[in-house]
Amino acid sequence: AFSSDGTKLLSGHGPKSWHNSRLDSGELMVWDLVSPQITPTGRYLYPIATVGTGSSVRSVAFNSNGTKVFSGQGNGAVKIWDAVSLAELASNPGSFQDVVAFSRDGTKMVS
């Protein structure tokens, strides 16, 4: 998911994803799209925040002002995270979550 200002990308991964074959749970990552790292072989994005989620991440969303992110977990939980620190703010168990979204004004969420 992209932040509303287009400066960040939010991604979720399942166990043993492409970048970390040792990971036993899911991972949530925020990427900086404004300042990619320049290397001799090209431009690469590196995460600016990463957190283990305890379960695979099936879906992700930013709220409208980019201060919170929402994740749907493979174990059925939905979680709200601080978009800068990725500190978990709230969690609610549920059923399998393939889609999560915030309302435009950021006051409602759906999963």
N, C-alpha and C positions, 0 to 999 in steps of 0.2 A: 504494500500500500504506500502511496505517496502522501507526504504531508500537504496541507492545503496551499502552502507557499512554494511547494516544489523543491525545497532544499534538502529534504530527508526522505529516505526510503526505509520502510519497516518490513522485515521479513521474519518468517517463522520456519523452523526446520524440525524434522523428526529425528529420531535416534540415528546415530552414525551417518550424519549428513556429509556432503561432499567435502566440507572443509575441516571436519573433525571426526575421524573414524573411531575415536575412543569415547565419544559422548554416548551415554546410556539413556539420556532423556532428551526432551526437546530443548530448543534454544530460540530465544527471541533476540533480534539484532536490529539496531538502528544504524543506518549508513549515511554518511555525509556526501551529498551529491554536488556540493559547491566546490569542495577542495579535494579532488581525487589525488592520490599519491602518484607522482611521476617517477617511473623507473626506466632504466635503459631499454626495456622491452615494451613500454607503453604506459598507459594510465590505468590505475587500478583503484577500486573502491575498497576501503577498509572500514570495519565497523567502528563507530564511535561509542557504542554501548552494547553490551552483551550480557544476557542472563540466562541461566538454566531454568527451565520451567517445570520440571518434574514429569512432564508428559509431552508427547509430540504436539507441535503447534499446527493446527489445521487451517486457521484463518486469522487475519489480522486487520486492524483498522486504526487510523488516527482520528481523534476528535477534531472539530472544525478549527480550533485555535492551536492545535499541535502540542498541547500540554499533557495529554493523556493518550494512551494506546490501549486497545482492547484485543484480547486474544481468545480464540476458541481452541480448546485443548482436545487431544485425542481421547482423554479419559472422561470427556463430557463437561469438564469445568469451563467456566468463562472467567477471565481475569482482567482486571484493570490495572495498568502500570503507569508510573510517572514516565513521561516521554524522554526526559533528560537522563535520569539516574537508572531507569528501569526498575525502581523499587516497586514491589507489589503493593497496590493500594486496597484491593478488594478481590475476593474470589467467591464464586458460587458454584456448587456442584450442579450438574445437569445431565442432559443426554448428549449424544454425539453432536459436535458443533462444526459444521462445514462453512458457515457464513456468519460473520459478525459485522455490525455497522453502528455508527453513531448517527443521530439525527443531525441535520444541518446546524441547529443551534447548540448542539452538544449536551442537551438535557435528557435525551433518551438514547437507549441502546437496544438493539435487537440481536438475537442469535437464533 
